[in-house]
Amino acid sequence: MSTQTIPIVDLQKYISGTESEKQSFVEELGKAFEQVGFVSVKNHGVPEFLIDEYYTLVQKFFELPTDVKKGYEIPELAGQRGYTSFGKETAKGYDAPDLKEFWQLGQTVEGEDVVREIYPPNVVVQEVPVFTQRGVDLYKAFENSGRYLLRAIANHLDLPENYFDAHIHNGNSILRAIHYPPIKQEPKSAIRAEQHEDINLITLLVGASAEGLQLLNKQDEWLDITAPEGCIVVNVGDMLQRLTNNRLKSTTHRVVNPPKEKWHTPRYSIPFFLHPRSEMRLDCLNSCVSSSAPLAYEPISAGEYLDERLREIGLKK
């Protein structure tokens, strides 16, 4: 197994750099997303103290008794808010569930907006009082960084720079806190997270508490992903791949089990899945369709696509 240090880009060069630095960032990000699908982002603007505090609160939540955690599991929300217990989510095309439990926090709607009546409320954990508020704070920080990254992607695609802004304002993004418990016996067939592609536009991931994340490269080789300390890992999701008619690559990835001598080690991970509003069209951009890149997907909205995928991974019946 070889290790891949994925390309590193500096987001501040896009936000506050010279015009030349901004253009260089756009080219570096676009190249990484077309060739690899993953990138490390430094100077991303998500406060380190907030990440550290939320990690501590996440651990406190998952240390609660199982029956307490299950009191926050609401099946009709299809895992989109609150707690999802161990063994519920299955990667598309696989029978064995992933070896994880997770918590999901959704949008806090700003201003008067019809989505206020559509999105379910976030679930508040009484036993860890500041857990929800710090999650909202981290959510908004991720959302802001993601907005700049999507503006750079729009530049790369020769779209108006603010193309995605209205689509992600009060969007259906999700902050997920994942706990992969210690492995106590030989797993039947599953790994911590079986190979998959993310559903959304882009995913922003702060450094996990243990190794295990791998991507599948174009040579069908699994590579361990490493990112420098202080960076966040960002990858393309299926919605963006679909919108760009496969020009930007939604890379297959997984989380493998540790070596047997480290089975006692838990793993925590906090990805932010940046989703647009449900009404956004994911119909392939005309500029990404040509004789050499024929139309690959049927028209669909983001909401329809999310619903379809949630059923495929077993979270929605």
Rosetta silent file (secondary structure, phi, psi, omega in degrees, C-alpha in Angstrom):
SEQUENCE: MSTQTIPIVDLQKYISGTESEKQSFVEELGKAFEQVGFVSVKNHGVPEFLIDEYYTLVQKFFELPTDVKKGYEIPELAGQRGYTSFGKETAKGYDAPDLKEFWQLGQTVEGEDVVREIYPPNVVVQEVPVFTQRGVDLYKAFENSGRYLLRAIANHLDLPENYFDAHIHNGNSILRAIHYPPIKQEPKSAIRAEQHEDINLITLLVGASAEGLQLLNKQDEWLDITAPEGCIVVNVGDMLQRLTNNRLKSTTHRVVNPPKEKWHTPRYSIPFFLHPRSEMRLDCLNSCVSSSAPLAYEPISAGEYLDERLREIGLKK
SCORE:     score description
SCORE:     0.000 S_00000001
   1 L     0.000  124.048  177.773    0.000    0.000    0.000 S_00000001
   2 E   -99.393  164.254 -178.234    1.472    3.329   -1.016 S_00000001
   3 E  -111.442  138.433  177.422    0.699    6.737    0.421 S_00000001
   4 E  -117.261  120.402  169.223   -0.445    9.732   -1.564 S_00000001
   5 E   -85.113  108.233 -174.898    0.041   13.260   -0.316 S_00000001
   6 L   -69.883  157.597 -177.061   -2.791   14.897   -2.163 S_00000001
   7 L   -53.593  143.699 -179.028   -2.236   18.339   -3.759 S_00000001
   8 E  -112.069  130.983  176.772   -2.100   21.233   -1.286 S_00000001
   9 E  -127.382  155.613 -176.581   -3.672   24.625   -1.990 S_00000001
  10 E  -110.824  106.535 -174.180   -3.798   27.818    0.088 S_00000001
  11 H   -64.325  -29.064 -179.369   -7.339   29.226    0.268 S_00000001
  12 H   -64.607  -24.872  176.619   -6.165   32.639    1.480 S_00000001
  13 H   -66.160  -29.717  176.973   -4.495   33.178   -1.890 S_00000001
  14 H   -80.102  -41.538 -174.268   -7.966   33.038   -3.404 S_00000001
  15 H   -73.338  -44.138 -172.020   -9.699   35.102   -0.723 S_00000001
  16 H  -133.182   12.180 -178.968   -7.162   37.893   -0.235 S_00000001
  17 L   -83.648 -179.079  175.957   -4.295   37.314   -2.674 S_00000001
  18 L   -70.584  169.036  178.696   -3.310   39.208   -5.800 S_00000001
  19 H   -59.885  -36.005  178.495   -5.155   38.578   -9.051 S_00000001
  20 H   -66.812  -43.154  179.237   -2.258   36.363  -10.121 S_00000001
  21 H   -65.714  -39.431  178.719   -2.386   34.350   -6.882 S_00000001
  22 H   -62.318  -45.428  179.844   -6.147   33.976   -7.193 S_00000001
  23 H   -64.905  -37.967  178.201   -5.853   32.672  -10.758 S_00000001
  24 H   -63.518  -40.790  177.557   -3.089   30.284   -9.702 S_00000001
  25 H   -61.089  -46.313 -179.426   -5.336   28.900   -6.941 S_00000001
  26 H   -58.309  -43.842 -179.511   -8.185   28.347   -9.409 S_00000001
  27 H   -66.241  -42.283 -179.742   -5.863   26.444  -11.769 S_00000001
  28 H   -65.415  -44.305 -179.586   -4.384   24.301   -8.961 S_00000001
  29 H   -65.885  -45.488 -179.933   -7.801   23.455   -7.507 S_00000001
  30 H   -60.981  -43.212  179.291   -9.322   22.699  -10.913 S_00000001
  31 H   -62.978  -43.756 -179.708   -6.412   20.442  -11.893 S_00000001
  32 H   -62.933  -41.841 -177.455   -6.613   18.547   -8.579 S_00000001
  33 H   -75.289  -23.230  176.105  -10.361   18.025   -8.884 S_00000001
  34 H   -82.139  -33.786 -173.185  -10.109   16.853  -12.495 S_00000001
  35 H   -98.767  -35.335 -174.240   -7.183   14.469  -11.931 S_00000001
  36 L  -116.583  -40.666 -177.507   -7.443   13.297   -8.309 S_00000001
  37 L    90.752  -11.572  179.701  -10.790   14.461   -6.896 S_00000001
  38 E  -126.755  151.555  176.293   -9.174   15.268   -3.543 S_00000001
  39 E  -152.401  149.171  170.650   -7.147   18.250   -2.308 S_00000001
  40 E   -96.023  135.362 -178.947   -5.679   19.479    1.005 S_00000001
  41 E  -118.600  121.669  174.187   -6.576   23.061    1.866 S_00000001
  42 E  -102.899  164.254 -176.144   -4.483   25.154    4.233 S_00000001
  43 L    50.101   48.513 -172.493   -5.452   28.550    5.664 S_00000001
  44 L   -83.602  -13.031  176.176   -9.051   27.402    5.215 S_00000001
  45 L    88.534   -0.728  176.070  -10.575   29.780    7.743 S_00000001
  46 L   -89.380  115.500 -173.195  -12.159   27.165   10.022 S_00000001
  47 L   -58.497  131.956 -178.602  -10.903   28.061   13.530 S_00000001
  48 H   -62.751  -39.295 -178.655   -8.657   25.399   15.044 S_00000001
  49 H   -63.250  -34.101  179.901  -10.016   26.001   18.570 S_00000001
  50 H   -70.513  -41.445  176.329  -13.548   25.330   17.316 S_00000001
  51 H   -60.234  -47.233 -178.047  -12.503   22.069   15.651 S_00000001
  52 H   -62.884  -43.184 -179.025  -10.725   20.937   18.838 S_00000001
  53 H   -65.520  -41.140 -178.972  -13.662   21.843   21.087 S_00000001
  54 H   -67.802  -37.871  176.028  -16.167   20.072   18.864 S_00000001
  55 H   -57.273  -43.584  179.379  -14.005   16.933   18.732 S_00000001
  56 H   -62.242  -43.327  179.465  -14.049   16.860   22.545 S_00000001
  57 H   -67.135  -36.997  176.934  -17.835   17.262   22.634 S_00000001
  58 H   -59.982  -45.714  179.475  -18.270   14.564   19.963 S_00000001
  59 H   -62.601  -39.896  178.469  -16.316   12.107   22.106 S_00000001
  60 H   -61.994  -40.858  179.733  -18.445   12.996   25.132 S_00000001
  61 H   -63.819  -49.338 -175.436  -21.614   12.315   23.162 S_00000001
  62 H   -70.774  -14.517  175.015  -20.502    8.933   21.832 S_00000001
  63 L   -81.298  -10.234  177.537  -19.389    7.899   25.325 S_00000001
  64 L   -62.865  153.660  177.202  -23.004    8.196   26.527 S_00000001
  65 L   -56.833  147.907 -177.149  -24.843    4.893   27.213 S_00000001
  66 H   -56.701  -41.013 -177.938  -26.342    3.305   24.103 S_00000001
  67 H   -67.155  -30.041  176.134  -29.901    3.632   25.361 S_00000001
  68 H   -69.154  -46.498  179.177  -29.379    7.370   25.929 S_00000001
  69 H   -61.059  -41.234 -178.505  -27.992    7.845   22.416 S_00000001
  70 H   -66.135  -18.499  174.732  -30.846    5.851   20.910 S_00000001
  71 L   -67.998  -15.225  178.724  -33.239    8.302   22.529 S_00000001
  72 L  -105.034   12.746  178.843  -31.960   10.800   19.952 S_00000001
  73 L   -96.915  120.859 -176.257  -32.515    8.486   16.983 S_00000001
  74 L  -119.850   94.890 -171.797  -35.539    9.540   14.889 S_00000001
  75 H   -53.691  -36.616 -176.351  -36.091    6.954   12.108 S_00000001
  76 H   -69.039  -10.575  177.816  -38.441    9.128   10.025 S_00000001
  77 H   -89.906    2.151  174.408  -35.622   11.678    9.535 S_00000001
  78 L    52.111   38.317  176.602  -33.600    9.088    7.536 S_00000001
  79 L    74.857    5.415 -176.036  -30.405    9.887    9.406 S_00000001
  80 L   -83.973  -13.460  173.890  -30.482   13.546    8.342 S_00000001
  81 L  -144.147  146.661  174.827  -30.745   14.863   11.915 S_00000001
  82 E    77.632 -152.139 -170.134  -29.732   13.432   15.255 S_00000001
  83 E   -95.152  140.933  170.618  -28.253   10.012   15.989 S_00000001
  84 E  -123.901  119.765 -172.037  -27.893    6.994   13.709 S_00000001
  85 L   -74.520  166.158 -176.391  -26.936    3.833   15.566 S_00000001
  86 L   -56.387  134.332  172.997  -24.199    1.357   14.750 S_00000001
  87 L    84.356   12.536 -177.810  -24.754   -0.822   11.690 S_00000001
  88 L   -90.539  -33.304 -174.563  -27.515    1.233   10.022 S_00000001
  89 L   -97.440  136.728 -179.694  -25.718    2.673    6.972 S_00000001
  90 L  -126.079  134.209  177.478  -24.565    0.488    4.089 S_00000001
  91 L   -64.427  147.176  179.645  -22.452    1.602    1.134 S_00000001
  92 L   -55.091  126.599  177.575  -24.232    1.489   -2.234 S_00000001
  93 L    89.002    3.068 -178.749  -23.942   -2.015   -3.685 S_00000001
  94 L  -120.777  150.905 -179.283  -22.882   -3.687   -0.402 S_00000001
  95 L   -94.135  -38.337 -176.635  -24.821   -5.871    2.040 S_00000001
  96 L   -78.365  130.651  179.556  -22.727   -5.547    5.199 S_00000001
  97 L   -70.383  153.350  176.420  -23.267   -2.289    7.106 S_00000001
  98 L   -65.149  154.337 -177.114  -20.344    0.004    7.869 S_00000001
  99 L   -90.075   68.719 -174.895  -18.736   -0.311   11.300 S_00000001
 100 L  -156.041  161.772  166.945  -19.815    3.097   12.583 S_00000001
 101 E  -128.763  156.549 -177.641  -22.394    5.218   14.373 S_00000001
 102 E  -153.014  165.875  178.314  -22.908    8.897   13.659 S_00000001
 103 E  -124.508  138.702 -179.894  -24.585   12.192   14.522 S_00000001
 104 E  -127.031  137.080  179.197  -25.924   14.672   11.964 S_00000001
 105 E  -123.027  134.842 -177.724  -26.613   18.392   12.255 S_00000001
 106 L  -110.801 -167.040 -173.188  -28.394   20.377    9.559 S_00000001
 107 L   -64.776  139.260  167.555  -28.949   23.944    8.417 S_00000001
 108 L  -101.456  104.663 -169.188  -29.864   26.777   10.764 S_00000001
 109 L   -68.052  132.916  178.970  -32.019   28.828    8.391 S_00000001
 110 L  -101.975  133.390  175.921  -31.210   32.541    8.104 S_00000001
 111 L    71.732 -172.656  177.781  -33.952   35.104    7.377 S_00000001
 112 L   -81.818  121.839 -174.679  -37.371   34.448    5.898 S_00000001
 113 L  -155.619  137.511 -178.793  -37.107   31.428    3.642 S_00000001
 114 H   -60.673  -24.784 -177.753  -39.529   28.706    2.530 S_00000001
 115 H   -68.416  -16.360  178.042  -37.005   26.026    3.502 S_00000001
 116 H   -57.628  -32.142  179.972  -37.660   26.849    7.167 S_00000001
 117 H   -86.485  -11.002 -175.632  -40.831   24.788    6.845 S_00000001
 118 L   -97.644  -45.209 -177.380  -39.086   21.999    4.953 S_00000001
 119 L   -73.120  135.626  174.919  -35.944   21.260    6.978 S_00000001
 120 L   -70.767  152.603  178.569  -36.458   19.311   10.203 S_00000001
 121 L   -68.815  155.231  174.775  -35.160   21.019   13.361 S_00000001
 122 L   -71.201  151.570 -178.442  -31.815   20.033   14.790 S_00000001
 123 L   -91.791  129.882 -177.772  -31.865   17.618   17.710 S_00000001
 124 L  -100.059  127.699 -179.963  -30.573   19.020   21.016 S_00000001
 125 L   -90.923  114.559 -177.378  -28.588   16.720   23.322 S_00000001
 126 L   -69.331  -33.678 -174.602  -29.467   17.479   26.948 S_00000001
 127 L   -73.961  -21.649  178.727  -26.551   15.517   28.413 S_00000001
 128 L  -126.327   82.625 -165.474  -23.909   17.553   26.499 S_00000001
 129 L   -54.560  -39.172 -175.831  -25.388   21.089   26.678 S_00000001
 130 L   -94.491    3.802 -177.627  -23.098   23.000   24.280 S_00000001
 131 H   -56.112  -47.952 -176.616  -22.793   20.176   21.751 S_00000001
 132 H   -66.965  -47.049 -176.988  -25.491   21.540   19.448 S_00000001
 133 H   -63.660  -41.075  178.345  -24.379   25.199   19.545 S_00000001
 134 H   -67.997  -31.434  174.698  -20.732   24.363   18.843 S_00000001
 135 H   -64.442  -42.345  177.427  -21.903   22.160   16.014 S_00000001
 136 H   -62.510  -42.210  179.032  -23.831   25.095   14.540 S_00000001
 137 H   -61.005  -44.841 -179.778  -20.732   27.317   14.907 S_00000001
 138 H   -67.671  -39.881  177.390  -18.552   24.745   13.121 S_00000001
 139 H   -53.884  -50.293 -176.655  -21.237   24.205   10.462 S_00000001
 140 H   -66.072  -35.101  178.036  -21.261   27.922    9.601 S_00000001
 141 H   -66.798  -44.064  176.246  -17.436   28.061    9.464 S_00000001
 142 H   -61.910  -43.733 -177.906  -17.323   25.098    7.072 S_00000001
 143 H   -60.312  -40.092 -179.961  -20.128   26.596    4.990 S_00000001
 144 H   -66.468  -44.443  177.085  -18.199   29.861    4.613 S_00000001
 145 H   -63.154  -41.096  179.143  -14.999   28.101    3.499 S_00000001
 146 H   -62.543  -34.042  178.323  -17.024   25.944    1.122 S_00000001
 147 H   -61.076  -43.866  179.184  -18.565   29.048   -0.442 S_00000001
 148 H   -66.998  -39.016  178.852  -15.115   30.331   -1.436 S_00000001
 149 H   -64.050  -40.178  178.595  -14.086   26.921   -2.772 S_00000001
 150 H   -69.368  -30.984  174.776  -17.222   26.752   -4.917 S_00000001
 151 H   -64.876  -40.299  177.163  -16.527   30.251   -6.229 S_00000001
 152 H   -65.369  -38.241  176.830  -13.095   29.054   -7.328 S_00000001
 153 H   -63.600  -41.845  176.882  -14.704   26.019   -8.969 S_00000001
 154 H   -59.806  -42.977  175.613  -17.109   28.352  -10.790 S_00000001
 155 H   -57.474  -44.922 -178.596  -14.103   30.355  -12.036 S_00000001
 156 H   -62.182  -33.777 -177.964  -12.488   27.135  -13.253 S_00000001
 157 L   -90.014    6.262 -178.223  -15.656   26.192  -15.147 S_00000001
 158 L    59.821   34.613  173.127  -15.933   29.685  -16.699 S_00000001
 159 L   -98.589  164.549  172.084  -19.180   30.285  -14.839 S_00000001
 160 L   -56.508  140.558 -173.841  -20.043   33.534  -13.014 S_00000001
 161 L   -55.559  -35.921 -177.260  -18.037   33.568   -9.779 S_00000001
 162 L   -93.517   21.093 -175.895  -21.183   33.629   -7.618 S_00000001
 163 L   -52.210  -42.286 -174.913  -22.903   30.839   -9.603 S_00000001
 164 L   -88.202  -14.040 -170.262  -23.250   28.583   -6.552 S_00000001
 165 H   -54.661  -52.923 -177.702  -23.951   31.294   -3.930 S_00000001
 166 H   -66.787  -29.997 -178.951  -27.743   31.373   -4.201 S_00000001
 167 H   -71.695  -28.687 -178.243  -27.887   27.570   -4.504 S_00000001
 168 H  -101.836   -7.092  176.078  -26.056   27.019   -1.195 S_00000001
 169 L   -65.994  122.022 -172.588  -27.644   29.892    0.777 S_00000001
 170 L    55.449   34.700 -179.926  -29.713   28.064    3.415 S_00000001
 171 L   -71.174  175.816 -172.140  -28.711   24.909    1.551 S_00000001
 172 L   -93.978   36.380 -177.006  -29.302   21.358    2.719 S_00000001
 173 L   -68.881  160.006 -177.082  -25.743   20.759    3.965 S_00000001
 174 E  -133.425  132.605  168.158  -24.956   18.296    6.750 S_00000001
 175 E  -100.725  120.791 -177.413  -22.297   18.254    9.478 S_00000001
 176 E  -115.619  130.904  172.370  -21.678   14.644   10.415 S_00000001
 177 E  -108.176  121.014 -174.116  -19.730   13.415   13.446 S_00000001
 178 E  -112.261  137.120  173.100  -18.691    9.769   13.005 S_00000001
 179 E  -120.209  118.832  172.109  -17.511    7.293   15.640 S_00000001
 180 E  -100.576  103.160 -175.203  -15.868    4.070   14.529 S_00000001
 181 L   -65.489  163.305  172.563  -15.767    2.037   17.787 S_00000001
 182 L   -54.187  145.103  179.403  -12.909   -0.294   18.706 S_00000001
 183 L   -90.116  120.433 -172.838  -13.118   -3.596   16.822 S_00000001
 184 L  -103.525  -14.037  177.401  -13.680   -6.400   19.345 S_00000001
 185 L  -151.799  164.757 -178.071  -13.983   -9.421   17.059 S_00000001
 186 L   -57.992  118.214  179.249  -13.195  -10.449   13.501 S_00000001
 187 L   -63.926  142.707 -178.783  -15.584   -8.468   11.244 S_00000001
 188 L   -64.196  -48.421  179.892  -17.747  -10.689    9.050 S_00000001
 189 L  -154.724  -19.942 -172.747  -17.186   -8.711    5.878 S_00000001
 190 L   -84.248  156.344  167.813  -17.408   -4.988    6.520 S_00000001
 191 L  -110.665  179.223 -174.685  -14.714   -2.407    7.018 S_00000001
 192 L   -57.050  -41.575  171.957  -15.187    0.846    8.909 S_00000001
 193 E  -148.372  113.378 -177.143  -16.616    2.492    5.790 S_00000001
 194 E   -66.220  161.460 -176.022  -16.878    0.515    2.547 S_00000001
 195 E   -57.454  138.422 -176.182  -15.856    2.118   -0.744 S_00000001
 196 E  -164.092  171.721  169.582  -18.210    4.860   -1.880 S_00000001
 197 L  -120.666  147.738 -179.766  -18.516    8.298   -3.426 S_00000001
 198 L   -74.845  153.295 -174.632  -20.081   11.206   -1.571 S_00000001
 199 L   -79.807  -34.236 -160.892  -23.533   12.405   -2.655 S_00000001
 200 L   -81.899 -166.953  176.903  -23.089   16.180   -2.328 S_00000001
 201 L   -73.618  -61.643  174.232  -21.277   19.009   -4.186 S_00000001
 202 E  -139.917  155.765  175.831  -18.073   18.966   -2.114 S_00000001
 203 E  -116.336  134.319  175.246  -17.048   17.466    1.231 S_00000001
 204 E  -113.388  124.953 -173.122  -14.809   19.268    3.731 S_00000001
 205 E  -127.764  121.950  173.404  -13.124   16.973    6.259 S_00000001
 206 E   -80.981  158.768 -174.692  -10.997   17.947    9.240 S_00000001
 207 L   -51.761  128.558  179.753   -8.205   15.569   10.204 S_00000001
 208 L   -74.701  162.508 -176.212   -9.529   12.310   11.580 S_00000001
 209 L   -78.897   -8.540  178.239   -8.333   10.970   14.930 S_00000001
 210 L  -153.473  158.925 -179.629   -6.745    7.885   13.340 S_00000001
 211 L   -70.234  172.538  177.583   -5.482    6.750    9.972 S_00000001
 212 L   142.166  -20.742 -178.255   -7.575    4.677    7.580 S_00000001
 213 E   -74.669  129.791  179.555   -8.831    6.962    4.783 S_00000001
 214 E  -134.364  149.248  173.229   -7.912    5.689    1.312 S_00000001
 215 E  -119.381  155.671  178.678   -8.733    6.751   -2.241 S_00000001
 216 E  -100.836  116.757 -176.974   -8.864    4.702   -5.434 S_00000001
 217 L   -85.685 -178.147 -175.663   -6.689    6.255   -8.141 S_00000001
 218 L   -68.359  -15.885  177.640   -7.037    5.994  -11.912 S_00000001
 219 L   -93.776   13.478 -178.411   -4.765    2.936  -11.920 S_00000001
 220 L    59.512   38.096  176.185   -7.225    1.120   -9.592 S_00000001
 221 L  -110.943  136.777  174.731   -4.759    1.339   -6.696 S_00000001
 222 E   -84.373  127.301 -178.874   -5.824    2.101   -3.136 S_00000001
 223 E  -121.786  133.553  172.807   -3.710    4.880   -1.658 S_00000001
 224 E   -66.388  133.855  179.218   -3.554    6.053    1.939 S_00000001
 225 E   -94.571  126.746  174.596   -4.486    9.724    2.074 S_00000001
 226 E  -122.652  144.645  177.339   -2.280   11.985    4.143 S_00000001
 227 L  -136.675  141.250  179.635   -2.722   15.691    4.723 S_00000001
 228 L   -60.024  152.806  178.356   -0.445   18.079    6.637 S_00000001
 229 L   -57.607  137.621  178.746   -1.491   19.093   10.139 S_00000001
 230 L    90.128   -6.657  178.271   -3.899   22.026   10.111 S_00000001
 231 L   -92.856  158.390  166.638   -5.259   21.264    6.641 S_00000001
 232 E  -111.805  146.112  177.737   -8.733   20.122    5.720 S_00000001
 233 E   -92.271  130.690 -179.639   -9.281   17.506    3.041 S_00000001
 234 E  -123.588  132.465  178.105  -11.794   18.511    0.355 S_00000001
 235 E  -133.346  156.459  178.202  -13.235   16.178   -2.265 S_00000001
 236 E   -75.550  138.528  174.984  -15.706   16.349   -5.131 S_00000001
 237 L  -102.935  173.006 -175.754  -19.100   14.737   -4.591 S_00000001
 238 H   -63.290  -31.693  179.633  -21.410   13.062   -7.091 S_00000001
 239 H   -63.225  -41.181  179.931  -23.624   16.147   -7.489 S_00000001
 240 H   -73.182  -37.611  175.567  -20.704   18.207   -8.762 S_00000001
 241 H   -60.897  -41.705 -179.560  -19.462   15.348  -10.941 S_00000001
 242 H   -66.541  -46.106  179.957  -22.950   15.075  -12.411 S_00000001
 243 H   -58.556  -36.728 -176.423  -23.298   18.832  -12.964 S_00000001
 244 L   -96.214   12.235  176.123  -19.949   18.894  -14.807 S_00000001
 245 L    55.057   42.219  177.307  -20.676   15.748  -16.862 S_00000001
 246 L    76.540    7.409  177.333  -17.728   13.907  -15.244 S_00000001
 247 L   -66.840  -43.666  174.055  -15.236   16.721  -15.836 S_00000001
 248 L   -96.107  138.643 -165.185  -14.681   17.011  -12.080 S_00000001
 249 L   -99.804  119.520  171.478  -14.012   13.657  -10.472 S_00000001
 250 L   -86.987   99.008 -169.950  -15.975   12.199   -7.550 S_00000001
 251 L   -81.170  135.882  175.379  -13.283    9.824   -6.349 S_00000001
 252 L   -65.748  134.177  178.141  -14.063    6.475   -4.748 S_00000001
 253 E  -145.528  169.546 -177.943  -12.779    6.313   -1.167 S_00000001
 254 E  -157.250  169.043  171.993  -13.131    4.177    1.953 S_00000001
 255 E  -121.728  113.309 -175.328  -12.047    3.883    5.594 S_00000001
 256 L   -88.730  160.205  176.631  -10.215    0.630    6.244 S_00000001
 257 L   -70.507  148.336  178.417   -9.846   -1.215    9.530 S_00000001
 258 L   -73.002  168.657  172.637   -6.580   -0.627   11.399 S_00000001
 259 L   -56.431  152.982 -172.916   -3.959   -3.361   11.846 S_00000001
 260 H   -54.619  -34.590 -178.822   -5.089   -5.947   14.391 S_00000001
 261 H   -69.403  -10.331  178.125   -2.786   -4.562   17.077 S_00000001
 262 H  -113.327   13.894 -179.860   -4.721   -1.259   16.836 S_00000001
 263 L   -58.735  -27.520 -177.652   -8.227   -2.733   16.852 S_00000001
 264 L   -73.408   -7.333 -174.544   -8.701   -1.310   20.360 S_00000001
 265 L   -90.432  122.541  174.660   -8.352    2.227   18.948 S_00000001
 266 L   -75.810  165.350  175.693  -11.538    4.167   18.156 S_00000001
 267 E  -133.120  134.483  176.591  -11.671    6.594   15.231 S_00000001
 268 E  -118.686  144.416 -178.633  -13.531    9.894   15.066 S_00000001
 269 E  -148.476  142.692 -178.696  -14.151   11.888   11.911 S_00000001
 270 E  -130.086   88.552  174.185  -16.080   15.113   11.182 S_00000001
 271 E   -88.569  147.860  172.815  -17.013   15.626    7.511 S_00000001
 272 E  -113.254  114.026 -178.652  -19.117   18.534    6.281 S_00000001
 273 E   -92.534  106.026 -176.059  -21.223   17.522    3.288 S_00000001
 274 E   -84.447  108.956 -179.416  -21.969   20.704    1.343 S_00000001
 275 L  -108.233  149.631  171.070  -25.354   20.313   -0.346 S_00000001
 276 L   -82.809  178.605  169.621  -27.281   22.868   -2.387 S_00000001
 277 L   -63.443  151.310 -173.841  -30.939   23.712   -1.938 S_00000001
 278 L   -61.912  -28.359 -176.707  -33.172   20.871   -3.114 S_00000001
 279 L   -79.558   -8.476  179.714  -34.515   22.817   -6.120 S_00000001
 280 L   -59.614  133.879  176.146  -31.062   23.269   -7.712 S_00000001
 281 E   -81.683  136.396  175.647  -30.894   21.539  -11.083 S_00000001
 282 L  -104.745   15.212  177.269  -28.037   19.097  -11.579 S_00000001
 283 L   -56.581  136.512 -175.603  -28.572   18.906  -15.343 S_00000001
 284 L   -55.523  135.417  177.144  -25.162   18.738  -17.018 S_00000001
 285 L   -63.260  134.620  179.932  -23.716   22.132  -17.933 S_00000001
 286 H   -56.656  -34.302 -178.001  -23.791   22.703  -21.686 S_00000001
 287 H   -69.445  -14.182 -179.631  -20.150   23.808  -21.554 S_00000001
 288 H  -102.083    3.826  179.687  -19.168   20.365  -20.229 S_00000001
 289 L  -111.016  130.683 -179.121  -20.926   18.405  -22.995 S_00000001
 290 L  -154.905 -179.867  177.848  -19.205   17.829  -26.338 S_00000001
 291 L   -64.472  -31.557  178.632  -18.573   15.175  -28.987 S_00000001
 292 L   -86.449  -15.105  177.248  -15.626   13.932  -26.925 S_00000001
 293 L  -134.284   74.809 -177.577  -17.656   14.136  -23.675 S_00000001
 294 L   -63.866  158.074 -178.764  -21.228   13.122  -24.585 S_00000001
 295 L   -55.016  125.116 -173.866  -24.077   13.709  -22.144 S_00000001
 296 L  -104.887  -15.341 -172.652  -23.724   11.157  -19.337 S_00000001
 297 L  -135.962  148.892  173.976  -26.709   11.875  -17.093 S_00000001
 298 L   -78.155  154.224  177.774  -30.441   12.480  -17.271 S_00000001
 299 L   -60.878  143.733  178.778  -31.823   15.756  -15.852 S_00000001
 300 L  -164.166  154.454  175.019  -32.560   15.701  -12.110 S_00000001
 301 E   -92.803  163.292  179.057  -32.838   18.092   -9.172 S_00000001
 302 H   -62.780  -39.057  179.331  -30.574   17.976   -6.114 S_00000001
 303 H   -65.150  -42.746  178.139  -33.518   17.000   -3.915 S_00000001
 304 H   -63.910  -41.115 -178.309  -34.556   14.149   -6.181 S_00000001
 305 H   -67.416  -43.351  178.238  -30.986   12.894   -6.389 S_00000001
 306 H   -59.700  -45.004 -179.684  -30.474   13.028   -2.596 S_00000001
 307 H   -59.275  -43.670  179.342  -33.703   11.100   -2.029 S_00000001
 308 H   -60.815  -44.501 -176.972  -32.607    8.446   -4.522 S_00000001
 309 H   -72.342  -36.512  178.271  -29.203    8.021   -2.871 S_00000001
 310 H   -62.173  -34.359  176.393  -30.525    7.905    0.704 S_00000001
 311 H   -68.717  -38.154 -178.496  -32.682    4.942   -0.335 S_00000001
 312 H   -65.725  -32.290 -177.631  -29.680    3.229   -1.932 S_00000001
 313 L   -97.438    8.584  170.674  -27.588    3.406    1.239 S_00000001
 314 L    84.839    7.437  179.662  -30.392    2.164    3.480 S_00000001
 315 L   -86.641  -19.991 -178.762  -31.144    5.341    5.446 S_00000001
 316 L  -129.255  135.965 -177.992  -34.519    5.906    3.781 S_00000001
 317 L   -89.032    0.000    0.000  -37.173    3.288    3.030 S_00000001
